Amino acid sequence: MPTGRSAEKELKLRMVGVDVSKGLGNAFVMRCTTQLQVETGDGEAREFVGVAKSGISHMKACNAAVTRAIVQALNDSAIRSYIERPQLERPAELSNRRHRR
């Protein structure tokens, strides 16, 4: 799977919010809520929220919350449709192909 500039498609992920708090009624449980914005290469933008708790640390809670938001994004029908849709050739690639003949 190509990555970087050679990739056929791109997803832009941006963390737009993180909130860490103590769990209600239990001072030892940390809760983390993350807001993840995902934009597809064709301009579709969506936002996903991940929530998780941990009795160990706020880092574990936030790691789990980020993971949950990403899983939601990858299971979203519009994002999945973009990923699974065949990539159309770019105009520059079509032009190069015509010149090679």
N, C-alpha and C positions, 0 to 999 in steps of 0.2 A: 504494500500500500504506500504510494508516494506521499510524502509530507512536504511541508514548506512550499516554496514557489512552484514546484513541479506537481503538486496535488491537483487533481481534477476538480475538486469541490472544497469549499471551506466553510467552517463554522466558527464564528467569533463568539467567545464566551467572556462575559464580563460579570464579576461579582459586584453587584450594586448595593448590597446591604448585608450586614452581619450584626446580630444582636445576641449577646451572651448574658444570661441571668441565672440566678439561683432558682432551683425548683421550688414551687410552692409547698410549704409544710416540711421540707427536707433541705436543710442548709448544705448537705453534702452532695446533692445532685445538681449538676450544672445543665442548663438547657441552652441550646444554640439554634438560632433561626438564620438561615441564609437566603438571600434573594439573588438568583442567577439570571442574567439576561443572555439569551442566545439569538444570534442573527445568522441566517443562512446566506450563502453566496448570492442568492437571488433577491435578498433584501427583506425576507420575512423575519420579523423580530417577535420573540415571545419571552415571557418571564416565568420562572419556576421558583417555588419556595421549598426549602428542605428544613425539616425540624428534627432534632435528635437530642437525647439526654444521655448523660454519663455520670456515674458515681465516682469515676476515676479522675477526670480532668476536663477543663473546658476545651482543650485541644482535641480530645477524643470525640467530644460532643460535636464540635465544629467539623471535624473530618467526616463524621457520619452524616451531618447535615448537608455538606457539600456533595457527598456521594449520592445522597437521596435526590437532590436537585438535578444532578447530572443524569441519573437514571430516569427521572421524570421527562427530562428533555429528550433523551434518546428513545423513549417510548411514545412521545407525542406524535400524533398522526401527521401533522404538517412537516415536522422535522424529518420523520422517517421517510415520508414521501420524497422530500428533497434528496436525502441520502441515497435512496434506492432508485431514483429516476435516472435513466441513462443520460450521460453527459453529452451535450451537443458539441460539435467541433467549434472551436473559436474561429472567427473570420481569418485571422493570420494563418492558422493551420490549413484552411481551405485554399487560401492564396498560395501558400508554399506547395501544396499538393498539385495545383494546376501548373505551376512552373516546372515541376519535376518531370512531367510527362513528355 
